[in-house]
Amino acid sequence: MGKKMNEEITPPVSTGNSGMLNIISAGTIIIGNVYTESDFRVDGEIDGEIACNEKLILGKTSRVKGKVSASYVEVFGEVEGSVMAETLEVKSSARIQGDISAQSLEMEPDALFDGTCSMLKKKNADRPSYFLSE
Amino acid sequence: MANRLYDDVAPNGLHNIISAGTTIIGNVITESDFRLDGKVEGEIACNGKLVIGPKAQVKGKITASYTEVLGEIEGQIYAEKLIIKSTAVIQGDIAARSLEIEHDAQFNGTCLMSKEGELPKMPEVPQSFTPLTEGETVEDELDLEDDELADLLDDDLKID
């Protein structure tokens, strides 16, 4: 077994910050926008924007059609729209159609990505206006 | 193997949880259980058990088979079985086949304990999302091990 890239990843459930977690399981559809201050795990479908102040994980069965923005994003599923993050990890099962922008980017082999990528070094310039707290 | 689980699979494959501090502006349609502690402005349609926590606020219609309300609702609630707890504040109509209201709950609106056929139907989950084939569970498809899953999920988050 080769060394896994994510051996040190913490499980989504244990969060260092508020300890709160949002989960949208597979088979769930949200038609509308989601704004959250805590970690967010998506395995379902969201037709709208996501703005998350903490860690956002888009699971393998997830499909997002809209803007995604969070501090830390891990994409395993499909995204049709832009992704904005401070740290962005695009996993091998991910399919992104849209622009991405991050300060730190990682893309695994076999990920599909169609769009522009921009990496801005300035910390505050990236923050979208709909982040809940600054 | 344990790390693989964390990477691309939810700790508990089936429940939805929206914690306090989260706002959803739009509709939520789900086939599985749903624990809501945040705010929803829009409709909720849940085919499983829906628990609306004490800090939750919902403005809109709620349709579920089993609903427990501990928070604030402004809108209609349709449920097969509806339990309104003491911390609940409901402004709007309710319709249920089985109803329980605890001491100190606040409720303003019409109540309809409908006969067979009068309860509104559950909305269909739009087919844009690929459903599992019949008999297949999320666990089967994702090849999970139950013990490890149960351990990952905090007791607080479990829905009984």
Chai-1 contact restraints between the chains, C-beta under 6 A:
chainA,res_idxA,chainB,res_idxB,connection_type,confidence,min_distance_angstrom,max_distance_angstrom,comment,restraint_id
A,N6,B,D7,contact,1.0,0.0,6.0,A-B,restraint_1
A,E7,B,N3,contact,1.0,0.0,6.0,A-B,restraint_2
A,I9,B,Y6,contact,1.0,0.0,6.0,A-B,restraint_3
A,P11,B,Y6,contact,1.0,0.0,6.0,A-B,restraint_4
A,P11,B,L152,contact,1.0,0.0,6.0,A-B,restraint_5
A,V13,B,P11,contact,1.0,0.0,6.0,A-B,restraint_6
A,V13,B,L152,contact,1.0,0.0,6.0,A-B,restraint_7
A,M20,B,S19,contact,1.0,0.0,6.0,A-B,restraint_8
A,N22,B,I18,contact,1.0,0.0,6.0,A-B,restraint_9
A,N22,B,S19,contact,1.0,0.0,6.0,A-B,restraint_10
A,N22,B,T22,contact,1.0,0.0,6.0,A-B,restraint_11
A,I23,B,I17,contact,1.0,0.0,6.0,A-B,restraint_12
A,I24,B,N16,contact,1.0,0.0,6.0,A-B,restraint_13
A,S25,B,L14,contact,1.0,0.0,6.0,A-B,restraint_14
A,S25,B,H15,contact,1.0,0.0,6.0,A-B,restraint_15
A,S25,B,N16,contact,1.0,0.0,6.0,A-B,restraint_16
A,S25,B,S32,contact,1.0,0.0,6.0,A-B,restraint_17
A,A26,B,V138,contact,1.0,0.0,6.0,A-B,restraint_18
A,G27,B,E31,contact,1.0,0.0,6.0,A-B,restraint_19
A,G27,B,S32,contact,1.0,0.0,6.0,A-B,restraint_20
A,T28,B,N16,contact,1.0,0.0,6.0,A-B,restraint_21
A,T28,B,T30,contact,1.0,0.0,6.0,A-B,restraint_22
A,I29,B,I29,contact,1.0,0.0,6.0,A-B,restraint_23
A,I29,B,F129,contact,1.0,0.0,6.0,A-B,restraint_24
A,I30,B,G26,contact,1.0,0.0,6.0,A-B,restraint_25
A,I30,B,V28,contact,1.0,0.0,6.0,A-B,restraint_26
A,I31,B,G26,contact,1.0,0.0,6.0,A-B,restraint_27
A,I31,B,N27,contact,1.0,0.0,6.0,A-B,restraint_28
A,G32,B,I25,contact,1.0,0.0,6.0,A-B,restraint_29
A,G32,B,G26,contact,1.0,0.0,6.0,A-B,restraint_30
A,G32,B,N27,contact,1.0,0.0,6.0,A-B,restraint_31
A,G32,B,G42,contact,1.0,0.0,6.0,A-B,restraint_32
A,N33,B,I25,contact,1.0,0.0,6.0,A-B,restraint_33
A,N33,B,G26,contact,1.0,0.0,6.0,A-B,restraint_34
A,V34,B,I24,contact,1.0,0.0,6.0,A-B,restraint_35
A,Y35,B,T23,contact,1.0,0.0,6.0,A-B,restraint_36
A,T36,B,T22,contact,1.0,0.0,6.0,A-B,restraint_37
A,E37,B,G21,contact,1.0,0.0,6.0,A-B,restraint_38
A,S38,B,S19,contact,1.0,0.0,6.0,A-B,restraint_39
A,S38,B,G21,contact,1.0,0.0,6.0,A-B,restraint_40
A,D43,B,A10,contact,1.0,0.0,6.0,A-B,restraint_41
A,E45,B,F129,contact,1.0,0.0,6.0,A-B,restraint_42
A,G48,B,G26,contact,1.0,0.0,6.0,A-B,restraint_43
A,K60,B,D8,contact,1.0,0.0,6.0,A-B,restraint_44
A,F76,B,D8,contact,1.0,0.0,6.0,A-B,restraint_45
